[in-house]
């Protein structure tokens, strides 16, 4: 009996200590902890199948491979074309005809996948955000902005919604300033909703994304698109030249 009481007391102390540690973490750190950032980064790369649909039409279909430190990525499209990004450089197959959004495609979808692990990256700036509800449900919420010189579009901002119980990422409202002014972008903000989490090697990953129009007061208003993530696997190693684009590939300039 005494042994059981001692065990229960020990468990109570451990759980209390864990709760105190979690409470002391920043907003970003809580999300990163919930998404098992350390476990994620212990793998060299992550690979998954990706199907993106907007307005009822398929926008992208392929396989994406990303270094978990986010410095390199490869999108292998179903039609045989490829897009590489190597830090701030992007390369693409000669067979890709519509090249206007090559850099956008190279970085955006990978960022939306990697965002739970990039919330404390250099150049990130966190601010309190007054609204804590999205379509009637309460969330932990903060606004993410960037220092000038961070990435291709440092004027982008994100409103990050985390589940108040699990700290998993639930939704992110955002603007896209690529090819437009900040004022123009803020006239039509969007949001991505993360659903259907599954654990892969202990790491929770959302397998369905929903894209919405977003309003500061009305939340998610009109669905615009969706993405399906499947066949997720971690890679402990890759060929040394895996992210080296062929010599005949073009470079997409900023």
KOLTI-597308 format. One record per residue: residue in one letter; x, y, z of N, C-alpha, C in turn. Coordinates in steps of 0.001 Angstrom, whole numbers, padded with zeros to 6 digits, always signed. Atoms other than C-alpha are relative to their C-alpha. Example, Ala and Ser with C-alpha at 12.3 -4.5 7.8 and 13.67 -1.06 7.14 Angstrom:
BEGIN
A+000890-001190+000000+012300-004500+007800+000900+001200+000000 S-000820-001190-000060+013670-001060+007140-000770+001090+000730 
***
This chain:
BEGIN
X+000833-001214+000000+000000+000000+000000+000863+001258+000000 X-000896-001148-000083+002787+002375+000989+000728+000217-001328 X-000717-000087+001282+004619+001561-002268-000864+000678-001051 X+000922-000597+000975+001537+002477-004313-000154+001501+000242 X+000152-001417-000351+001153+005771-002462+001237+000783-000430 X-001258-000661+000385+004826+006620-003030+000065+000182-001519 X-000006-000066+001466+004488+005829-006754-000953+001085-000486 X+000987-001016+000394+001358+007984-007040+000510+001406+000291 X-000554-001304-000356+003060+010857-005242+001104+000396-000975 X-001092-000268+000948+006091+010551-007517-000550+000412-001358 X+000621-000332+001281+003888+010582-010617-000628+001386+000037 X+000624-001315-000156+002004+013603-009292+001042+001112-000081 X-001081-000990+000020+005268+015478-008722+000551+000161-001413 X-000532-000042+001372+006551+014562-012205-000946+000751-000925 X+000989-000659+000846+003315+015663-013892-000085+001488+000315 X+000045-001412-000396+003268+018905-011888+001215+000744-000540 X-001230-000613+000505+006877+019627-012841-000077+000201-001504 X+000150-000099+001454+006110+018933-016510-000936+001146-000368 X+000965-001073+000267+003114+021282-016389+000643+001373+000211 X-000682-001268-000277+005284+024026-014870+000963+000339-001130 X-000945-000212+001101+007933+023559-017577-000733+000471-001244 X+000786-000369+001181+005304+023740-020351-000524+001421+000138 X+000552-001342-000229+003764+026859-018777+001052+001073-000193 X-001075-000976+000125+007156+028577-018850+000494+000175-001431 X-000425-000095+001398+007665+027958-022566-000718+001155-000691 X+000648-001035+000810+006949+030694-025090-001070-000643-000869 X+001045+000481+000893+004004+030401-027484+000590-000903-001084 X-000630+000772+001079+006284+029200-030283+000601-001297+000527 X-000638+001186-000571+008153+026771-028031-001025-001070+000373 X+001048+000963-000332+004910+025152-026879-000441-000766-001248 X+000401+000653+001252+003907+024458-030482+001100-000937-000480 X-001119+000833+000443+007369+023159-031352+000113-001264+000847 X-000053+001164-000877+007306+020854-028322-001126-000980-000332 X+001140+000858+000337+003837+019539-029226+000231-000751-001303 X-000281+000614+001302+005077+018809-032747+001297-000810+000002 X-001193+000847-000158+008112+016918-031390+001140+000491-000908 X-001033-000600+000859+010618+019284-033009+001335-000734+000095 X-001288+000666-000151+013664+017523-031552+000020-001339-000727 X+000090+001285+000707+012505+014154-032887-000001+000223-001501 X+000062-000316+001424+011691+015707-036265+001396+000313-000534 X-001320-000420+000462+015142+017288-036544+001053-001099+000128 X-000954+001102-000121+016854+014035-035542+000070-000818-001285 X-000007+000640+001307+015959+012777-039018+000643+000937-001019 X-000658-000825+001016+017903+013974-042048-001018+000674-000914 X+000964-000522+000978+014916+014407-044370-001367-000623+000216 X+001357+000529-000014+011181+013910-044711-000522+000034-001433 X+000508+000131+001371+009376+012811-047865-001478-000358+000049 X+001437+000279-000003+005678+012731-048723-000595+000285-001367 X+000766-000277+001215+003180+012653-051581-000923+001173+000281 X+000698-001269-000198+001354+015926-052116-000921+000268-001187 X+000974-000367+001036-001824+016737-054045-000707+001268+000446 X+000540-001319-000329-002966+020371-054075-001089+000366-000994 X+001140-000351+000841-006350+021503-055392-000525+001372+000379 X+000614-001309-000219-007717+025021-055783-001136+000188-000999 X+001132-000264+000887-011130+025939-057155-000451-001214-000785 X+000415+001228+000669-011796+022314-058047+000985-000520-001026 X-000998+000421+000983-008707+022085-060275+001305-000370+000707 X-001262+000430-000581-005516+020239-059474+001088+001020-000301 X-001039-001028+000114-002759+022764-058838+001396-000604+000022 X-001293+000683-000070+000095+020400-057985-000219-001438+000427 X+000064+001415-000355+000627+016665-057787+001422-000547-000113 X-001355+000506+000076+003922+015118-056869+000509-000520+001329 X-000681+000472-001207+006410+013937-054280+000968+001087+000451 X-000850-001054-000547+008202+016389-051985+000977-000607+001002 X-001038+000421-000933+011477+015715-050198+000664+001248+000569 X-000549-001183-000665+012770+018227-047638+001018-000419+001048 X-000860+000158-001155+015780+018361-045378-000755+000536+001205 X+000762-000448-001157+014359+018671-041881+000480+001349+000515 X-000474-001338-000387+016540+021759-041331-000445+001068-000993 X+000681-000875+000968+014619+023303-044300+000922+000670-001018 X-000923-000701+000896+017739+024323-046271-000089-000458-001450 X+000088+000518+001368+017030+022142-049318-001307-000759-000182 X+001227+000717+000299+013978+020720-051032-000073-000398-001461 X+000212+000471+001370+012930+018816-054133-001464-000357-000184 X+001373+000347+000382+009468+018700-055710+000071-000769-001310 X+000030+000835+001203+009114+015835-058190-001447-000096-000465 X+001377-000071+000477+005959+016544-060172-000394-001271-000747 X+000502+001220+000627+003763+013776-061542+000279-000037-001500 X-000273-000034+001436+004475+014950-065111+001483-000166-000332 X-001420+000232+000220+008197+014310-064649+000882+001219+000212 X-000777-001204-000251+009265+017915-064101+000395+000091+001472 X-000502-000115-001362+011196+018924-060996+000305+001452+000345 X-000380-001308-000541+011745+021996-058827+000894-000251+001208 X-000924+000087-001120+014750+022257-056523+000103+001349+000694 X-000487-001209-000649+015481+024807-053857+001192-000375+000869 X-001225+000191-000772+018928+025058-052311+000268+001325+000703 X-000036-001234-000777+018796+027672-049563-000772+001096-000751 X+000753-001085+000627+017930+030923-051445-000025-000094-001524 X+000005+000185+001453+018330+029513-054977-001025-001057-000395 X+001021+000918+000501+015608+027765-057002+000315-000370-001450 X-000277+000489+001348+016071+025623-060111-001183-000850-000465 X+001167+000728+000499+013470+024059-062389+000271-000621-001367 X-000131+000727+001258+013094+021676-065331-000287+000903-001194 X+000301-000751+001225+013218+023123-068861-001420-000245-000502 X+001344+000334+000480+009840+021424-069423-001119+000767+000671 X+001033-000785-000670+007978+023722-067028-000258+001277-000793 X+000323-001136+000858+006161+026308-069150-000394+001240+000798 X+000443-001143-000794+004495+028508-066540+000991+000200+001153 X-001088-000185-000960+007466+029846-064583-000217+001196+000938 X+000213-001232-000773+005903+032961-062995+000000-000245+001508 X+000138+000271-001439+005330+031256-059622+000917-001131+000462 X-000910+001079-000346+008257+028863-059521+000546+000156+001419 X-000548-000205-001340+009849+030406-056421-001093-000114+001061 X+001136+000119-000923+006438+030673-054757-000281-001469+000279 X+000278+001424-000179+005811+026960-055345+001138-000705+000744 X-001149+000657-000630+009318+026001-054260-000007+000173+001505 X-000108-000300-001425+009047+027671-050862-001314-000086+000781 X+001254-000145-000754+005359+028068-049960-000495-001314+000581 X+000597+001256-000479+004148+024463-049716+000940-000696+000973 X-000948+000566-000966+007331+023327-048004-000065+000763+001323 X+000095-000790-001231+007001+026206-045513-001245-000378+000796 X+001224+000375-000701+003408+025262-044711+000149-001372+000671 X-000250+001299-000629+004604+021715-044003+000950+000142+001183 X-001062-000121-000997+007634+022801-041972-000278+001029+001090 X+000205-001141-000896+006099+025767-040129+000006-000363+001490 X-000049+000267-001448+005668+023970-036751+001415-000076+000560 X-001392+000150-000439+009457+023548-036641+000836+001249-000284 X-000727-001195+000409+010388+027044-037866-000457+001261+000747 X+000616-001144-000677+008548+029256-035400+000989+000832+000812 X-001015-000764-000727+011720+030302-033596+001248+000224-000849 X-001112-000245+000914+013915+030720-036664+000538+001422+000156 X-000522-001371+000020+016227+033746-036901-000866+000890-000886 X+000810-000935+000784+014272+036777-038109-001470-000025+000333 X+001411+000041-000383+010929+035737-036576-000266+000985+001133 X+000393-000980-001021+009129+038379-034503-001419-000336+000445 X+001311+000389-000519+006210+037421-032243-000661+001163+000738 X+000789-001046-000647+003465+039781-031099-001309-000592+000506 X+001305+000433-000497+000372+039291-028965-001081+000377-000995 X+001106-000244+000912-002842+039076-030950-001295-000057+000806 X+001156-000096-000901-006142+040140-029349-001049-001083-000170 X+001057+000994+000221-008508+037652-030972+000514-001387+000332 X-000405+001356-000338-008346+034153-029522-001036-001026-000436 X+001022+000910+000503-011367+032644-031276+000030-000041-001523 X+000108+000185+001446-011737+031247-034776-001265-000793-000247 X+001290+000629+000256-015278+030481-035912-000606-000585+001281 X+000664+000356-001257-016454+030345-032310+000817-000847+000954 X-000816+000848-000868-013698+028102-030931+001221+000786+000476 X-001124-000735-000589-011055+029486-028578+001324-000701-000287 X-001346+000508+000260-007376+029074-029461+001025+000884+000688 X-001156-000809-000355-004009+030206-028228+000459+000665-001294 X-000231-000723+001254-003123+032908-030759+001067+001071+000159 X-000951-001103+000074-000204+035159-031658+000268+000325-001465 X-000300-000450+001356+000950+037120-034709+001497-000101-000251 X-001389+000170+000397+004178+036267-036502+000334+000948-001141 X-000530-000848+001071+006075+038881-038520+001497-000292-000114 X-001399+000302+000281+009627+038999-039832+000842+001263-000083 X-000939-001096+000176+012645+041217-039697+000273+000191-001492 X-000315-000264+001392+013513+042909-042982+001225-000810-000418 X-001096+000815+000495+015778+040758-045127-000183-001475+000265 X+000286+001409-000285+014189+037504-043954-000798-000599-001152 X+000693+000673+001087+013304+035339-046961-000326+000911-001171 X+000392-000748+001198+011810+036460-050281-001013+001088+000301 X+001121-000914-000261+008793+038218-048725-000103+000300+001490 X+000001-000273-001439+009574+039621-045266-001203+000792+000490 X+001194-000741-000411+006373+041725-045292-001197-000914+000249 X+001077+000943-000317+004236+038583-045047-000196-000057+001515 X+000246+000255-001416+002563+038026-041689-000931-001195+000152 X+000788+001191-000287+000873+035068-040048-000680+000164+001358 X+000708+000117-001274-001790+034747-037341-000078-001490+000303 X-000145+001433-000288-001054+031411-035685-000972-000418+001097 X+000987+000537-000941-003815+029450-033951+000450-001395+000454 X-000387+001299-000551-002782+026595-031639-001110-000536+000887 X+001005+000634-000857-005117+024124-029951+000342+000271+001470 X-000253-000424-001379-005494+025309-026354+000317-001165+000931 X-000283+001169-000840-005224+021756-024980+001266-000739-000437 X-001128+000808+000494-002678+020009-027209+001180+000841-000480 X-000995-000907+000579-000735+023041-028537+000379-000362-001440 X-000240+000293+001410-000852+021460-031993-000511+001150-000857 X+000398-001043+000920-001105+023873-034888-001374-000328-000582 X+001351+000220+000516-004769+024266-035877-000252+000766-001296 X+000204-000825+001185-004746+027089-038407+000999+001149-000007 X-000876-001155+000150-002631+029927-039752-000622+000926-001034 X+000435-001023+000947-004046+033085-041317+001245+000708-000514 X-001217-000560+000575-001607+034812-043658-000308+000902-001185 X+000070-000762+001245-000990+037277-046443+001183-000407-000870 X-001058+000307+000961+001069+036704-049584+000353+001286-000739 X-000398-001266+000620+003025+039776-050708+000810-000201-001281 X-000749+000262+001233+004816+038067-053604-000740+000607-001190 X+000584-000606+001184+004135+040214-056667-001021+001081+000278 X+000977-001035-000329+002001+042746-054798+000471+000763+001231 X-000355-000783-001177+002189+045432-052127-000629-000626+001245 X+000556+000501-001250+001496+044711-048472-001455+000407+000134 X+001376-000492-000077-001661+046837-048687-000924-000838-000874 X+000804+000841+000890-002935+044822-051655-000193-001391+000601 X+000084+001333-000594-002149+041560-049872-000955-000019+001183 X+000848-000045-001195-003930+042658-046688-001474+000179-000345 X+001393-000127+000426-007084+043293-048711-000656-001364-000209 X+000573+001339+000231-007501+039536-049272+000823-001067+000721 X-000757+001004-000753-005921+037479-046471-000612-001397-000127 X+000430+001392+000092-006132+033698-046506+000332-000729+001294 X-000343+000819-001163-005824+030886-043980+000163-001443-000436 X-000151+001442+000187-004647+027299-043912-000408-000681+001296 X+000490+000763-001156-006373+024841-041591+000632-001391-000027 X-000674+001295-000081-004493+021739-040413-000906-001008+000713 X+000895+001004-000579-006584+018603-039782+000563-001408-000197 X-000308+001427+000161-006391+014823-039511+001471-000305+000282 X-001383+000289-000408-003137+014525-037596+000227-001496+000127 X-000440+001373-000210-001302+011224-037692+001438+000046+000502 X-001374+000032-000505+001907+010235-035938+000866-000883-000895 X-000977+000731+000811+004875+009184-038041+001312+000009+000771 X-001213+000102-000835+007830+007927-035995-000096+000925+001214 X+000203-000807-001190+006320+009788-033045-000273+001467-000251 X+000195-001412+000347+005911+013090-034889-001418+000212-000538 X+001351-000253+000521+002335+014445-035335+000049+000862-001260 X+000001-000707+001284+001729+015535-038937-001433+000066-000517 X+001341-000179+000561-001480+016983-040408-000027-000541-001426 X+000049+000629+001326-002485+014925-043435-000985+000679-000940 X+000904-000772+000852-005145+017326-044709+000105+001483+000334 X-000013-001458-000139-004913+021068-045272-001216+000556-000725 X+001086-000720+000658-007867+023299-046046+000387+001471-000111 X-000320-001405+000235-007357+026751-047569-001287+000811-000049 X+001190-000825-000135-009837+029511-046765+000304+001467-000262 X-000070-001440-000153-010499+033152-047224-000167+000280+001486 X-000004-000271-001435-009990+034731-043814-000322+001461+000257 X+000330-001368-000411-011415+037793-042085+000277+000135+001486 X-000393-000211-001396-010177+039267-038816-001155-000199+000970 X+001166+000128-000878-013701+039349-037358-000796-001274-000256 X+000861+001125+000367-015437+036522-039239+000729-001340-000122 X-000763+001243+000040-012633+033959-039286+000060-000620-001382 X-000023+000736+001272-012710+031280-041975-001325+000218-000715 X+001247-000402+000654-015232+032475-044530-000370-000836-001213 X+000311+000744+001220-014987+030694-047890+001158-000920-000343 X-001053+000967+000320-013101+027524-048740+000515+000215-001413 X-000628-000265+001294-010631+028005-051599+000684-001232-000581 X-000739+001151+000505-008722+024760-051816+000341-000973+001103 X-000388+001013-000973-007248+021753-050096+001257-000721-000479 X-001181+000795+000329-004161+019590-049972-000033-001289+000801 X-000070+001310-000656-003689+015921-049148+001460-000421+000106 X-001351+000468-000270-000473+014642-047563-000080-001491+000290 X+000066+001445-000208+000171+010910-047759+001386-000628-000175 X-001243+000761+000177+002883+008245-047747+001188+000747+000616 X-001032-000784-000694+004925+010228-045205+001071-000948+000548 X-001090+000820-000533+008337+008773-044403+001224+000876+000270 X-001233-000691-000321+011510+009983-042765+001178-000733-000640 X-001195+000548+000634+014913+009476-044384+001205+000258+000906 X-001198-000160-000827+018049+008837-042353+001208+000398-000842 X-001090-000372+000887+020255+009355-045388-000525+000189-001421 X+000312-000229+001411+020156+010547-049006+001304-000014-000777 X-001186-000056+000847+022562+010329-051919+000610+001398+000072 X-000685-001275-000136+025146+013098-051774-000416+001035-001022 X+000410-000930+001067+023894+014608-055036-001511+000111-000137 X+001467+000049+000108+020187+014217-054262-000601+001361-000323 X+000561-001339+000199+019545+017977-054185+000805+000822-001019 X-000753-000704+001039+021911+018839-057044-000812+000029-001293 X+000777-000055+001240+019881+020099-060032+000868-000334-001210 X-000761+000278+001231+020952+018825-063483+000490+001297-000656 X-000655-001161+000601+023138+021150-065531-000910+000772-000940 X+000880-000693+000967+020348+021951-068005-001205+000678+000652 X+001117-000658-000698+017947+023259-065341+000220+001513+000026 X-000055-001462-000063+017109+026975-065229-000074+000453+001449 X+000122-000587-001320+017497+029171-062180-001104+001044+000015 X+001079-000973-000162+014440+031121-061017+000500+001138+000887 X-000520-001138-000754+015590+034569-059940-001114+000633+000842 X+001008-000677-000842+013842+036498-057129-000714+001100-000762 
***
